[in-house]
Structures are given as structure tokens and as C-alpha cells.
Amino acid sequence: METAGAVQHLLMTLASLLSAADLTLESARALEVARQLFRKGSADFADCLHVASATQLGEEPLWTFDKGASKISGAQSCWPRLESASGRSAASP
């Protein structure tokens, strides 16, 4: 698990990258949204970036097997759909 200091350091580093004039980003908007999602939630930054990128492309929700990622606004867990399709009612692994 990440410490609060490590999370703050990551957020500050990302803010620096966003403000760097000589750096070209694929999607500065997705990076900023991912930064906000990461600050608010319990998922890791990569998951937040995946959700932000999918949302920007109009591909919502982002379907995931990751329980932490499924808690991000814009993401949805695959487990209930798989259980429903297979007729199972057991809890996800």
C-alpha cells in the first residue's frame, strides 16, 4: 500500500509534468482527470489513467476485473456480468 507521502510526491510530480512547456503529452486532459481521480479514490494511478482515457474517448464504462479500479467513477466490474452469464451466484474471487 502506498504511503501518504508517496501519493503526495506522485501528485506533485504529475502536476510538474502537466505544467512543463517542453513536454508533449498524448492527452493532458486525461492525465489531469486521472490525477483528480487518484487523489479522491483508492485505486492506483494506472487504473485512474485507463478510466480517464476511456472516458475521454467516449468508451464508458471501462469494464475491469480489478476490484479497486471498479470503484472509480467511470469503471464497472466484470464480475457481476460473468456470474450472471454463467448462472453462478457465488462471490467473485
C-alpha positions as CSV (number, residue, x, y, z in Angstrom):
1,M,0.0,0.0,0.0
2,E,1.2,3.5,-0.8
3,T,2.1,5.9,2.0
4,A,0.5,9.4,2.1
5,G,4.0,10.9,1.4
6,A,4.4,8.8,-1.7
7,V,1.0,9.7,-3.0
8,Q,1.7,13.4,-2.5
9,H,5.0,13.1,-4.2
10,L,3.4,11.4,-7.2
11,L,0.7,14.1,-7.4
12,M,3.3,16.9,-7.3
13,T,5.4,15.1,-9.9
14,L,2.3,14.8,-12.2
15,A,1.5,18.5,-11.7
16,S,5.0,19.4,-12.7
17,L,4.8,17.3,-15.8
18,L,1.5,18.9,-16.8
19,S,3.0,22.4,-16.5
20,A,6.2,21.6,-18.4
21,A,6.2,23.7,-21.6
22,D,8.7,21.5,-23.4
23,L,6.8,18.2,-22.8
24,T,4.2,16.9,-25.2
25,L,1.6,14.7,-23.7
26,E,-0.8,12.4,-25.6
27,S,-3.7,13.7,-23.6
28,A,-3.0,16.3,-20.9
29,R,-6.7,16.4,-20.1
30,A,-6.8,12.6,-19.4
31,L,-3.8,13.0,-17.2
32,E,-5.3,15.8,-15.2
33,V,-8.6,13.8,-14.8
34,A,-6.6,10.7,-13.7
35,R,-4.8,12.9,-11.2
36,Q,-8.1,14.0,-9.7
37,L,-9.5,10.5,-9.6
38,F,-6.3,9.2,-8.0
39,R,-6.5,12.0,-5.3
40,K,-10.1,11.1,-4.5
41,G,-10.0,7.3,-4.6
42,S,-8.4,4.1,-3.6
43,A,-7.3,2.8,-7.0
44,D,-3.8,3.1,-8.3
45,F,-2.8,5.8,-10.7
46,A,-2.6,3.5,-13.8
47,D,-6.2,2.4,-13.3
48,C,-7.3,6.1,-12.9
49,L,-5.5,6.9,-16.2
50,H,-7.1,4.0,-18.0
51,V,-10.6,5.2,-16.9
52,A,-9.8,8.8,-17.7
53,S,-8.6,7.8,-21.2
54,A,-11.6,5.6,-21.9
55,T,-14.0,8.3,-20.8
56,Q,-12.3,10.9,-23.0
57,L,-12.8,8.5,-25.9
58,G,-16.5,8.0,-25.1
59,E,-15.9,4.4,-24.1
60,E,-17.7,4.3,-20.8
61,P,-17.8,2.3,-18.7
62,L,-14.4,0.8,-18.6
63,W,-15.0,-2.8,-17.8
64,T,-12.5,-4.3,-15.4
65,F,-11.7,-7.4,-13.3
66,D,-9.8,-5.2,-10.8
67,K,-11.9,-4.6,-7.7
68,G,-10.1,-1.3,-6.8
69,A,-10.4,0.0,-10.3
70,S,-14.2,-0.9,-10.4
71,K,-14.7,1.7,-7.6
72,I,-13.6,4.6,-9.8
73,S,-16.4,6.7,-11.3
74,G,-16.5,5.6,-15.0
75,A,-15.5,2.0,-14.4
76,Q,-17.6,-1.1,-13.9
77,S,-16.7,-4.6,-12.5
78,C,-16.9,-7.5,-14.9
79,W,-17.7,-10.0,-12.1
80,P,-21.4,-9.5,-11.8
81,R,-21.8,-9.9,-15.6
82,L,-19.8,-13.0,-15.7
83,E,-21.6,-14.6,-12.7
84,S,-25.0,-13.7,-14.3
85,A,-24.0,-15.2,-17.7
86,S,-22.8,-18.4,-16.1
87,G,-25.7,-18.7,-13.7
88,R,-23.4,-18.5,-10.7
89,S,-24.3,-16.6,-7.6
90,A,-21.0,-17.1,-5.8
91,A,-18.9,-14.1,-4.8
92,S,-16.2,-13.0,-7.1
93,P,-12.7,-14.4,-6.4
